Amino acid sequence: MSRLIGGLILGYLIYWVVKRVAQSLGLWPQAPRPLAKDREPDVLVQDPVCQTFIPRKEALKAEKDGKVYFFCSEGCLKRFMRSGSN
């Protein structure tokens, strides 16, 4: 009986290792992981000065003429605010 239990445990461990290796190589499908409810996906915004895309939560934000703009750096933000046009 103990040989049977030992064989089942060994078989499961081999299965688990093979599955993990195959998943890391993309040979075994993985179930998609749901996003945590408190975590939003990163939304990209475009800097109007240099046209760079940056994650919204990392971007600098400024308002001009009632509209909100996002910037990749302090330099782009200053250049935009000095300019007369949007």
N, C-alpha and C positions, 0 to 999 in steps of 0.2 A: 504494500500500500504506500509506503514512504517513497519507493522508487517512482510510482505513478505521480505522486504529488511533486516530487523533485523534477520529474520530466515535464510536467505541465508548467511549472515555474520557469524552468530553463527555456522551454519553447516560447513562452510569453516574452521573456527577456530578449530572445533572439528576434522575435517578431517586432518588438518595440525598437530595437536598434536598427533593424533593416528599414522600418518605416521612417524613422528620424533621418537616416542617411538619404533615403529616396526623396523625402520632402525637401531637404536642403539642396538636392540636385534638381528639383523641379519635376521629378518623375512620379510623384505621388500627390494627388490633389489635396489641398488644404482647405478646410472650411474657413470662410471669411470671418474675421474677428469683428464683432460689433464695436462701434465707437462708444466710449464712455459718455454718459449723458451730459456730464459737465464739461466735456472737451469738444470744441468745435473744430471742424476741419479747417486747415489753413486756406484762407482766401487770398489770392494774389491781387495786388493793386499796382497800377502803373504810375511811375513818377512822371509828371508832365514836363519836366526839364530834360532829363536824360533818357527817358522812355524805358528805364529799367523796371522790371517786375519784382516786387518784394512782398513778403507775407504781410498782410494788413496789421497783424498784432506787433510787428517789429518796425513798422514804418512811422516816420514822424508825420504829424498831422497839423494842418493849418487851414484856416478859413479865410476866403477872400471873396468879396462880393456875394456873400451868402451861400457860397458853395465850399464844400470840404475837399481838400486835396491831400494826397499822401506823397511823402518824399523818402528817398533812400538815404539821404545825408543832410546834414545841416547846411552844407554848401549849396545844394540844389534848392533847399527851402529858401535860403536868403536870396539866391538869384531870382527865384520866382517872385518873391515878395517885392523885390526892387523893380522888376519889369512892369511896364504899364499895361500889358495885355495878358490874357490867360493863355 
